[in-house]
């Protein structure tokens, strides 16, 4: 029980922002964009970072520079996706094994089904789905998708995901104001988590119907 509580405490978006700041956020975006499918709160983390950029320097959240966040997270998102594509092109499906701790075969199967049904635009859609956003670049590299096509969709996906969620957090935080941040932050983050779980749930339902 203590181990589970420690894990939730570690991946708590607000705690991560407070402990690691902009550098930690950029590294997490890089890793989650195509390198390691770990349980990282990418969506809510970006939103809270945007929220923090709108907060005053003496507020309850650490003040972050919006332009550094936008440029850093966009570059990290694109770079992570390209690294994932290279991993898939270099190692292919040999990377995924049933007994692996991180690169499990079931993750690859779920992401591949997601990828096959939506084609190249799956690269953009996958940005908003935890785990899937990490594995889809690898599957694109392992498939016959051309590097140029992947790069175009990868850049578009990184812009919509990283820049879009950061700006959403920034403008919403600016509208709500510093005094109401603690009141609204938790419900908003909970809503983002629920919304991010809807696509994989729908895919699971479709898979069950086909079976």
N, C-alpha and C positions, 0 to 999 in steps of 0.2 A: 504493500500500500504506500509506504514511504517512497519507494522507487517511482511509482506512478505519479505521485504528487510532485516529486522532484523533476520529472520529465515535463509536466505541465508548467511548472514554474520556470523551467529553462526555456521553453518555447513560447512563453508569454510575450506577445509582441511589445507591450509597453516596457517590460523588463529588459528585453533585448535592446530596445532603443536607448534606454537609460544606461545600460552597461557597456554597449559597444558603439553606439552612435552611428554616424554616417558610414564609416569604414566597415563596421560589422554588417550593416544593412546591405551595402554593395556586394560584400563577399557572399552573403546569403542568397541574394538575387543571382549572382554568378553561378553558384553551386546548384541552385534549384532550377536553373534554366536549361539544364541538359547534362549535368555532370554526375550528381548523386541523388537518387530518388529518396530523400530523407523526409521525415515528418516536420517540415519547416513551414511556419505560418506566412508564406509569401504575400498573399493578398492582404491580410489584415496588417501585416508589418508595413507594407507600402502605404496603406491608408493612414496608419498612425504616424508614419514618418511625415506625410503630407500635413497631417494635423499639427505635428510638432513644428513644422516650418512656419505655420501661421501663428504659433504661440509666442508671446513676448519672452524676452531673454530671462526675465525673473519669474517665469510662470512655473506651474507644476510639472510641465513636460520640458525636457531639454530643447532649446531652440536650435533648429537645423536650417542650413542654408538651402533654399528651394532650388536654385540653379545647380548647385553641386549635386543635389539629389537627382534632379531630372537628367542631367548629363551622365552622372556616374551610374545610375540604375539602368538607363537606356543602353549604355555601352556594355555594362555587365550582362544585361539580358541578351543582347545580340551575341556577345562573346561566348556566353554559356551555351547558347543554342548551337553555335558553330562548332564548339568543342564536342558537344553531344553528337552532332552529325559526323564529325571526324571519327569519333569512337565507334559509331555504328558502321561507317564505311570500312574502318580498319579491322574491327573484330567481329562484326556481324552478330548473328543470333547466338554465337558461341558464348557471348557474354552472360546470357541469362540461363540460370540453372534452377531446377525445382527446389533444391536444398540451400540455395544461396540466402544470405541474411538480408541483402539489399536488392540485388538484381534477380528477383524471383521470376520464374517462367510465367506465373499467373499475371504479373504486372505487364509483361511483354504481350501476352495474349489479349488482355483487356485493351491495352493501348493500340495494338495492331488492328483490332476490330474497329476501334474508334477511328483510326487512321484510314482504313480501307473504305469505310462508309462515307467519308467526307472528303477524301482526296487531299489536295494541297492546302485547302482552307482549314483542314484539321490542325495545321501548325499554328494558326491564329487562335482557333477555338480552344486548343489544348492549353494555351497560356493561362486560362482561367480555371483549369482543373488541376488540383493538387496531384502529385505523382505523375499524372499523364503528361504534364508539361515538361517533365524531365525525360521521360522515356521516348516520346514521339520524335524528337530530333535524332535519337539513336536509330529508331526504326526507319526514319527517312533516309539516313545514311546507309543503312543495310539494304534498303530497297533500291529500285531503279530510278528514284527521283534525282534529277540533275542538280548539281551543286548550286547553279545559278538560280534555279527556281526556288530551291529551299532558302537561299539567302534572301531573296525578295520577300517571301512570306515570313521569314524569321525576323527581318527588320520591322515589318508591319506589325507582327504580333508583339514584339518587344515594345514598340511605341504605344500601342493601344493598352497593353497591360501595365507596364511600368509607369509611363508618363500619365496615362489616363487615371489610374488609381491614385497616384501621388497628387495630381491636381484636384481630384474629387475630395480627397482628405483635406487638402489645403483650403479650398474654397468653402467647404462645409465647416471646417474649423473656424475660418474667418467669420462665417455667418453666425455660428453658434456663440462664439466668444469664449474667452478664457474661463470665465466664471462657471460656464455650463459644461466644460469639457468632461469632467468626471461623471456628470449626470448622464450624458449621451454616449460616451465613448464605448462602454461595455455593450449596450444594446446594438450599436452600429456594427461593432466587430462581430458580435454573435450573428447578426444578419448576413454579413459578408461570408462568414464560415458556412452558414446554411445554404446560401446561394451557390457557393463553390461546390457543395456536395450534391446539388441537384443534377448536373450533367452525368456524373458517374452513376447515380441512382437510376436515372432513365436508361442508361446503357445496360445496367444490370437487369432491369425489367425486360428490356428487349431481348437480351441474351437468354433469360429464363423462358420467355415465350417461344423462342426458336427451339430451345431444347425440348 
